[in-house]
């Protein structure tokens, strides 16, 4: 796990993160290394060695300066990074996934990025566009890149249901708008799906669940995104939800049952 801290005079410093790891998440101190301009805990250490204990590396600027840690699968940043280029670089640090092979547990088949910056969501959207330009199908990209709900549980103790299965968080579809949309003509169900918030001075509409034709027509009037891009993103969002649901939830019924062969 790579953790990016604020500068010395920032809100969340290297010391704050290390204290949080040890005191609140009960991480052993010898599993933590600091790689900054003044502290170089990784000098002379081979992270690829089987007996290496380091699992958490705290940095400040090292990630943006070309420093390499190819074994990283999780990236966390408490900095408010607004540069799209930088956020793409940070995401790239955990997308390499060396020695990766398909695992039975789906959570182990992914790399993870956690950020307190709104710029990360914008970079994720740009990364989607780049993958599509490279030849990937839109639904493939929707499967590859999944945005998680920030309220789904804590980083070291994921939220589980009473059955022991991890809950699937459905992330709302978000659009930046110029003004609050008029939703009076929508059905009550569609109105309940829509919330409007303000993020860094910008108005953002969040739509939970599948986005209906009536909703998108209403939002289009005040949305800043171009029509083609919005239509494609809605298509990906709706199909991503369908992919997480059971056949019965999607209205599919059994038409026939397989025959069973019993040997006496």
C-alpha positions, 0 to 999 in steps of 0.5 A: 500500500502506497500512502501519500501524505501532505507536506510538513505544514499540511493537514495530514502529515507523514507522522499523522498517517504513521500514527493512524496506522499503528494506533488505530489500525494496529499495524506493526511498525516494522511493516511501515516505511517512510520514503521522503526527501529527508527520510529514506527507510527503503534504501538498501531494501529489496521489496521483492524479497520473500522475507520482506516485512514492509507492506505500507510505504508513506511518501509525499512527492516521491510518487510524482517524481518517478519513484517506482514501487511495482509491487503496490496494489493499493494507493491512498492519498490525503492530498487535494491533488487537482492535476489530472496528469498527476492523478493519472500517474498515481493510478498507474502506480497500482495498475501494473499488478506484477505476477497477477493471475485470476483469483477465486476471491474477486477483491484480489483481482483488482488494484485499489485507489483511495483519495480525498480529492475530487480530482481523482474521479475526473482522472478515472473518467479520463482513464476510461476514455483512454482505454476505449480509445485503445480498443477496449469495449465500453462495457469492458471498461465499466467492468475494469474500473469501478468507483466505490462508495466512500461510505461502504466501510473502513479501509482495513475493515470492509463492511460485511453483511450479516451473511458474511458476504461483502456488500456491493455498493452501487455508486451514484451516477454524477453530472456537473450542472449549471443550475438545479434541475426542475424535476417536478414532472418526474415520477416520485420514484425518479425524484427520489433517485436525484440529489443535488450537492455543491462540491468546490463551488460546482453543482453536482447532480447524483442519481442513485440506481438506474438512470431512466430516459425521463431523468436524463432528458431533464438533466440534459437541459442543465448539464455541462457534458456533451450529449454523446459523452453523457449518453455513453456514460449512462449506458455504461452506468446502467449496464454496470448495475445490471451486471451486479444483479441476479437474473430475477432482479433483471426480470429474467425468469426460468424457461426450462430446468436442466434434467437430472440424471440419477444412477441407481 
